[in-house]
Amino acid sequence: MADKKVLIFGKQSCAKCTTTKNKVGHYVSKWGLDEQVSVIFVDMDTLDGLSEGAFRDVWEVPTTIVEQKHDILARWDGKVPQSDSLRNSLLG
């Protein structure tokens, strides 16, 4: 079971959201973290996605949240995470 979770809140029509999803997935694989990190895309165009976003105070897309056992380790609102910051939050 994955130790950490990356939640990406976005919309299918959002280019920055797609970039974020692809970038996070790429780096999780590149860094060999597939077993330790689960990457979840939360579609803000759905009712469930809007509910989850409201619960987590998401008001901009993309919003990326790194969690470990419900503790937030890192968060980026309205921008694509930089690889160094992402790496620190996943490996730290």
N, C-alpha and C positions, 0 to 999 in steps of 0.2 A: 504494500500500500504506500502511496506517495506521502512523503513527510511534509512537503510544502505544496502550496497551491497558488497558481497564478490565475487570477480572474481578470479577463479583459472584457470590459463593458463597451459595446460598440454597436454600430448599425451596418448591415450588409452593404449599403450604398456609400459608406464612408471610406475613402481611400486611406486616410491615416489609420483607421481601425484595421483594415486589411493588412497594411504594412506592419502594424503592431503585432497582430496575430501571427503573421509569417516570421517576423523577426524573433519573437519570443520562442516560437516553436523551433526555429533554426538553432538558436543558441542553447536551448535546453538539450537538444540532440547533440550539438557540437561539443558541449561540455560534459556529455555522458550522464546527464541527470534524468533521463527518461523514467527510470525506476523511482526516483526520489521526488520528482516534481510533476504535478498534473497541471495541464494548461486547459482552462475552461473559458470558452467564448460565451458571453452573456449577451444575447440579442436584444437590444433596447427597442426594437420595433415590435416586440411581443409583450403581451400583458405580464407574463411571468418575468421577463427581463426588466420591464419597468418597475415591477414590484421589488425585485431584488436590488435594482439600482436605487430605488427610493430608500430601502432599508439600509443601504450602505452610503447614503448621501452622495450619489453619483449624479452630477448635473451637467457634465461635459463628456463628450466622447472624442477619442477613446479615453477611458480611465482604466488604468492597470493597477491591480492590488496584489501584492505578494503576502500570503498568509502562512502562518504555521500554527496549527491548533487554535485557530480563531484569533490569534494575535497578528496585527498588521505589522509587517516588517518593512514594507516600502509601498509608496503610492505615487502615481503620476496621473494628474488630471489634465485632460485636453492635449496631451502630447505623447509622442512615441518615446519610450524609455531609452536612455543612452545605454549602450552595451556594458560599459564599466559599472554604472549604477545597478543595472540588472544583475550583473555577475556578483557584485558585492552582496546584494540582498539574497541571492540564491545560494551562494557558497559560504556566506558569512555566518 
